[in-house]
Amino acid sequence: MTTGLRDLATIRTNVSGRVIGPEDPGYDAERQVTMGGVDAHPAAIVKVADTGDVVAVIDLARSTGLELAVRCGGHSSAAHSTTEGGIVLDVRDLNSLDIDVAGRTAWVGAGLTAGEITTALASHGLAIGFGDTGSVGVSGITLGGGIGFLVRKHGMTIDNLLAAEIVTGTGEVLIADAETNPDLFWAIRGGGGNLGVATRFRFRLAEVGQIVGGLLVQPATAASITMLIRAATDAPEALSLIANVMPCPPLPFVDEAHHGELVIFSLVCWSGPVDEADAALAPIRAAVPPIADLLRPMTYPEMYGPEDPDYHPLAVGRNLFMDGVDEADAQTMVDRLAALDAPMKVVQLRPLGGAMARVAPEATAFAHRRRAIMANVAAFYTGPDDLERTTDWVEGLTRELRDGEGAYVNFIADEGPEGVRRAYPPATYGRLAEVKRRYDPDNVFRRNQNVEPAPA
Ligand SMILES: Cc1cc2nc3c(=O)[nH]c(=O)nc-3n(C[C@H](O)[C@H](O)[C@H](O)COP(=O)(O)OP(=O)(O)OC[C@H]3O[C@@H](n4cnc5c(N)ncnc54)[C@H](O)[C@@H]3O)c2cc1C
């Protein structure tokens, strides 16, 4: 039953963190999430200061019946980290970082961003592989899986997760690791926010010093796309590449003649020995002569480009897996991209494999270990008038390119139960629902890519 929040004074006496309501200064800034077009007004945003606060907020959500949204970096494509009229449990002030340099492990507060952690670790020549964007929160990316520049060499983010502290739906504070609550540890590695609120994570750290990385821009044709993706798939595991097939933006380092033409805009990261980079990169460069080649030795945090915190685009995106990219697939991309009039349109291709694929699909709640390529189809729209047209284009192209079922939970938009089922194959879904029944039997954590608890 929903009883609502009569006032915020009671919450303020029960937590040591900040409680921000609609009347408070800073409310608009604090309720803002990354995705554009989201204008939800929570009844309260609680910036928890410690684990005790998390327990208190979960208790408040249970007693009032209000919807509970859990927020870290705010990048959820489905805007699940905010709620209309409910409570936002905001973990961003849980920002401790305790690095054991000799032991190559770190305890990381659940509110930090991937960029903050990456910068701090780099001063020790260490890294955790997160994604391609520094402002993404450690909690969201880790609980969903984590696929980034180090995925082929060091595995997914969850493959380097050693433990986490979790507050469950019933308010229990638990450690989850391989020995303690192993069912919970299995489920939080891919199960998203379904099982509880993470307050801190313990990671294994990889040695990552100088890398060779940056931007490579090549003309996009069916042949060049196919050759590039083949070269990236066959490359040594220390090489990861995120290829964006899209119209070339008016970038100062690309000849004006190419602006607006279809290009492959790749973020490339070679994390092997610097003196072996040229040999490893040769087949990538040979796929088609680059029109801009900004690859250079750099520190790993430099892979995260500058970001504008006030950038909130209106975007539609869909995620899929492919078994490979043949010329027919690539031609479809080229044709469909040419046919849409939109402020931004892209097919993003991420060759996988390597360390990620050596983990058994049933070892974690992320099951798509053996898929060759993860792809995202996305486009910007300008308002309600072109939303439907843009969505049709994105969904149509996704259907044309998708090989079999499957999607990555961290890139699913608000696609309902069907989207969640796509993220979890039936056996994974069933096991998650069983674990959910144990740790969140009343589905307190339902504002997410929701797996309902299995019936008792
Ligand atoms: C620009 C952009 C680039 C991206 N690039 C990549 C990439 O390269 N690789 C990749 O793997 N993913 C990538 N993602 C997807 C990203 O990993 C997910 O959107 C992720 O969920 C965002 O985490 P967040 O903490 O920033 O978001 P939030 O919106 O704050 O959180 C997302 C969800 O996670 C849950 N959650 C958050 N904090 C907690 C917590 N402490 N305890 C329990 N549940 C919690 C909640 O259910 C919440 O709705 C990208 C997303 C964007 C927008």
The ligand as an SDF file (V2000), in Angstrom:
LIG
                    3D

 53 58  0  0  0  0  0  0  0  0999 V2000
   27.1640    7.2370  -22.9130 C   0  0  0  0  0  0  0  0  0  0  0  0
   27.1030    5.8260  -22.4030 C   0  0  0  0  0  0  0  0  0  0  0  0
   28.1690    4.9720  -22.6700 C   0  0  0  0  0  0  0  0  0  0  0  0
   28.1360    3.6560  -22.1900 C   0  0  0  0  0  0  0  0  0  0  0  0
   29.1910    2.8250  -22.4730 N   0  0  0  0  0  0  0  0  0  0  0  0
   29.2010    1.5760  -21.9760 C   0  0  0  0  0  0  0  0  0  0  0  0
   30.2760    0.6970  -22.2460 C   0  0  0  0  0  0  0  0  0  0  0  0
   31.2130    1.0300  -22.9620 O   0  0  0  0  0  0  0  0  0  0  0  0
   30.2470   -0.5430  -21.7070 N   0  0  0  0  0  0  0  0  0  0  0  0
   29.2220   -0.9690  -20.9190 C   0  0  0  0  0  0  0  0  0  0  0  0
   29.2930   -2.0900  -20.4320 O   0  0  0  0  0  0  0  0  0  0  0  0
   28.1680   -0.1640  -20.6670 N   0  0  0  0  0  0  0  0  0  0  0  0
   28.1340    1.0880  -21.1830 C   0  0  0  0  0  0  0  0  0  0  0  0
   27.0530    1.8900  -20.9580 N   0  0  0  0  0  0  0  0  0  0  0  0
   25.8900    1.3410  -20.2520 C   0  0  0  0  0  0  0  0  0  0  0  0
   26.0620    1.5280  -18.7590 C   0  0  0  0  0  0  0  0  0  0  0  0
   26.9390    0.5260  -18.2800 O   0  0  0  0  0  0  0  0  0  0  0  0
   24.6930    1.3550  -18.0850 C   0  0  0  0  0  0  0  0  0  0  0  0
   23.8280    2.3540  -18.5220 O   0  0  0  0  0  0  0  0  0  0  0  0
   24.8540    1.4020  -16.5740 C   0  0  0  0  0  0  0  0  0  0  0  0
   23.7200    0.8380  -15.9680 O   0  0  0  0  0  0  0  0  0  0  0  0
   25.0190    2.8190  -16.1050 C   0  0  0  0  0  0  0  0  0  0  0  0
   25.4070    2.8370  -14.7690 O   0  0  0  0  0  0  0  0  0  0  0  0
   25.2210    4.1890  -13.9400 P   0  0  0  0  0  0  0  0  0  0  0  0
   25.6010    3.8620  -12.5500 O   0  0  0  0  0  0  0  0  0  0  0  0
   25.8920    5.3020  -14.6240 O   0  0  0  0  0  0  0  0  0  0  0  0
   23.6710    4.4370  -14.1150 O   0  0  0  0  0  0  0  0  0  0  0  0
   22.4380    4.5520  -13.1440 P   0  0  0  0  0  0  0  0  0  0  0  0
   21.3590    5.0160  -14.0510 O   0  0  0  0  0  0  0  0  0  0  0  0
   22.7500    5.3690  -11.9570 O   0  0  0  0  0  0  0  0  0  0  0  0
   22.1900    3.0640  -12.6970 O   0  0  0  0  0  0  0  0  0  0  0  0
   21.6680    2.1190  -13.5890 C   0  0  0  0  0  0  0  0  0  0  0  0
   20.8750    1.0940  -12.8210 C   0  0  0  0  0  0  0  0  0  0  0  0
   21.7850    0.3430  -12.0180 O   0  0  0  0  0  0  0  0  0  0  0  0
   21.2070    0.0530  -10.7720 C   0  0  0  0  0  0  0  0  0  0  0  0
   22.0670    0.6230   -9.7220 N   0  0  0  0  0  0  0  0  0  0  0  0
   22.7850    1.7540   -9.7480 C   0  0  0  0  0  0  0  0  0  0  0  0
   23.5050    1.8680   -8.6210 N   0  0  0  0  0  0  0  0  0  0  0  0
   23.2270    0.7870   -7.8720 C   0  0  0  0  0  0  0  0  0  0  0  0
   23.6830    0.3100   -6.6210 C   0  0  0  0  0  0  0  0  0  0  0  0
   24.5990    0.9490   -5.9020 N   0  0  0  0  0  0  0  0  0  0  0  0
   23.1710   -0.8580   -6.1480 N   0  0  0  0  0  0  0  0  0  0  0  0
   22.2470   -1.5430   -6.8560 C   0  0  0  0  0  0  0  0  0  0  0  0
   21.7780   -1.1440   -8.0490 N   0  0  0  0  0  0  0  0  0  0  0  0
   22.2880    0.0030   -8.5600 C   0  0  0  0  0  0  0  0  0  0  0  0
   19.8120    0.6100  -10.7660 C   0  0  0  0  0  0  0  0  0  0  0  0
   18.9110   -0.3950  -11.1490 O   0  0  0  0  0  0  0  0  0  0  0  0
   19.8790    1.6740  -11.8350 C   0  0  0  0  0  0  0  0  0  0  0  0
   18.6440    1.8730  -12.4490 O   0  0  0  0  0  0  0  0  0  0  0  0
   27.0320    3.1970  -21.4320 C   0  0  0  0  0  0  0  0  0  0  0  0
   25.9540    4.0580  -21.1960 C   0  0  0  0  0  0  0  0  0  0  0  0
   25.9950    5.3580  -21.6730 C   0  0  0  0  0  0  0  0  0  0  0  0
   24.8150    6.2600  -21.4210 C   0  0  0  0  0  0  0  0  0  0  0  0
  1  2  1  0
  2  3  1  0
  2 52  2  0
  3  4  2  0
  4  5  1  0
  4 50  1  0
  5  6  2  0
  6  7  1  0
  6 13  1  0
  7  8  2  0
  7  9  1  0
  9 10  1  0
 10 11  2  0
 10 12  1  0
 12 13  2  0
 13 14  1  0
 14 15  1  0
 14 50  1  0
 15 16  1  0
 16 17  1  0
 16 18  1  0
 18 19  1  0
 18 20  1  0
 20 21  1  0
 20 22  1  0
 22 23  1  0
 23 24  1  0
 24 25  2  0
 24 26  1  0
 24 27  1  0
 27 28  1  0
 28 29  2  0
 28 30  1  0
 28 31  1  0
 31 32  1  0
 32 33  1  0
 33 34  1  0
 33 48  1  0
 34 35  1  0
 35 36  1  0
 35 46  1  0
 36 37  1  0
 36 45  1  0
 37 38  2  0
 38 39  1  0
 39 40  1  0
 39 45  2  0
 40 41  1  0
 40 42  2  0
 42 43  1  0
 43 44  2  0
 44 45  1  0
 46 47  1  0
 46 48  1  0
 48 49  1  0
 50 51  2  0
 51 52  1  0
 52 53  1  0
M  END
$$$$
